[in-house]
Amino acid sequence: MYEIRQHKTEIREYYLEKKRALTPEQKGELDKKLCDAIIASATFRYAETLLMYYPKEDEVDINAVALAALAQGKRIAYPKSDPEDRSMIFSFVSSFDDLEVGTYGIMEPKPGLEHFEVTGSLQKNVICIIPAVVYDKKGFRIGYGGGYYDRYLSQFKGTKVGVQYHDYIVNMVPHGRFDLAADVIITERGIYPKKT
């Protein structure tokens, strides 16, 4: 287990450094192309609810996807993290004005908003867009090390969507038996042909 954790840390640090070396112009162009690819996908078209994330500086900026979803009458929700048990609850928002700075300096839903119920029968046509430092060709990911998404996705029954730049998809990343793969990966080049 220690070896897997150490290997993940090394891969995470390498790809974070690589991503931080992108110029703002390079990153902006990649983000725009990737958002366009998400919006053009059938995965997005048939989704009625999207569980989003608000990007940090070194994450893929998917804010354009959120705006497109709202413009098309879809529902979007963002996570609020609880550092005590490393859990997340997603709440619906109608605009970015419903977000405020929260845990770890990340934008989170303001209190009092309606929650998305992860258990039950409300997960038809629901997608969860999952941030990661890097994905592999089977859809496994290395995140930021907190384990929040791993815990959440163990209950989530909708479609798990990985988003990442094409150059940040590698042959294989180490994963444990509780790690879950994304159902689909989208890059700036479109749907990535996952290996099974």
N, C-alpha and C positions, 0 to 999 in steps of 0.2 A: 504493500500500500504506500509506504514511504517513497519507494522508487517511482511509482506512478505520479505521486504528488510533485516530486522533485522534477521529473521530466516535464510535467505540465507547466511548472513554474519557468523552466528554461525556455520552453517554446513560447509561452506568454510574453516573457520579457523580450525575446528576439523580435517577435512580430509587432509588439507595441512600439519598439524603437524604430522598426521599419515604417510603421504607419506614421509616427511622429515626424519622420523625415520628409513626408509628402508636403509640398508647398500648399498654401491655402487654395491656390488656383487648381492644382492637380486634384486635391480632395474634393473641391466644389464640383469639378467636372465629373468625377467618379460618382459622387452622391446624386447628381442630377440624372445621370444615365441609369443608375440603379433604381432610383425612384420611378423613373419613366418605365423601366422594365417591370417593376412591381405593379404599377397601375395598369399596364397593358396585359397582365397575366390573368388567366382564368381564375386563379386562386383568389385574386383581388376582386374580380368581377362578380363572383358568386358569393363572396363574403358579405354578410349582413352586419357582423360585429367584428371589429379588429381590436385586439389587445396590443397596444403599442408600447414603445419606450421612448422617453425623451433623451436625445443623444447627448453624451458627454463629448468633449473635444476630439477624443481619439476613437469615437464610434461612428458608424455609418449614420449620416444625418437623414432620417426618414420623415422629417416634418412635412415635406411636400405630400407624402402619402396620406398623412393625417388630414391635411387640408382638402385633398381630393376626395377622401372618404366622406368628410362632412358635407362637401359640396354635392355629393351624390346621395345624400340622405342616409348614409350608413352610420352606425354607432361606433364610437371609439372610446377606449378606456385605457387608463395609465395605472401603473403599479405604485403602491405605497409600501415601503419596506419596514419591517419590524426587526431591528438589530438583535433583540433579545432572543428570538427563536429563528431568526433568518427566514421569516415567512414574508409573503407578499399578498396584498389584497388589491385588486384592480377596481377602479371607480370610473364611471362614465363622465365624460366632459363634453361640453358643447363648443368650447374654444380653448385656446391656450390661456385665456384669462382665468380659467378654472384651476390652473396649476400654480404652485408656489414652491420656493426652495425648501427641500426637505432633507431626508437622511443622506449623508455623504455629499451634500451640496447639489443633489440631483432634483430636478423639477418633479413634483409629485402632486396628486390631486388635493385640493383643499378639503377640509373636513366637511361632513354633512352631505356629500354627494352619493348618489345611488351606486351600490356595489354590483359588480358582475359576480354572479354566483357560480363558482367553479364546479360545484357538484350539482347534480340534477340533470334535467332534460333541456337546458337552455344552450347547449353547445352545438346545435345544428347551424351550419354556415358561419361558424366562428373560427377565426384564425388568430394565432398568437405569433407575432413577429419577435424573434429572439435575437438579442444582441450577442456578439461573441468577439473574441480577439481573432480566432481562426476556426475554420471548419475543416473536416476532412471529407473525402469523396463519398463516404457513407452517411454523412449528415451529423456525425458526432462533432462536438464543439469543445473548445477551451474558452471558458468565460473569464471573468475577472477574479475568480477564486472565492466568492462569497457563498456559493451554493444556493442562492435564492431561486434561480430558475429551475435547478434540478428538483428542488422540493415542490415547486409549484407545478411543474409539468407532470409530476407523478400523479396528479389528480386531474389534469386537463385532458378532455376527451375530444377537443376540436383538432384543427390542422396546425401542426407546428411548422412555422416558416422561418428558415434560416436566411439571413441576408448578410452578404459579405462581398468584398471586391474579389474578382476572379483570382488575382495573384495571392490571395490569402486563403485559398483552398488547397490543402496539402493531401498527400496520399493517405496518411493515417495519423490520428492523434491517440494517445493512450486514453483508455476509458475503462471504467469499472462496470460491474454488473448492474448498478443502479442508474447509470448514465443512459439518457434517452436520445435517440437521433432525431433530427428534424425530418419531417415528412417530405419537404421540398426545400431546395436551396435556390435563391435567386441572386444573381450577380449583375453587374452592369452590362453583361452580354446576354442576359435573359435567364431562363430556367437552366440550372446546372444539371447535367445528366448524372444523377446519383448512381453510385455502384451499390448493388445489393449483396 
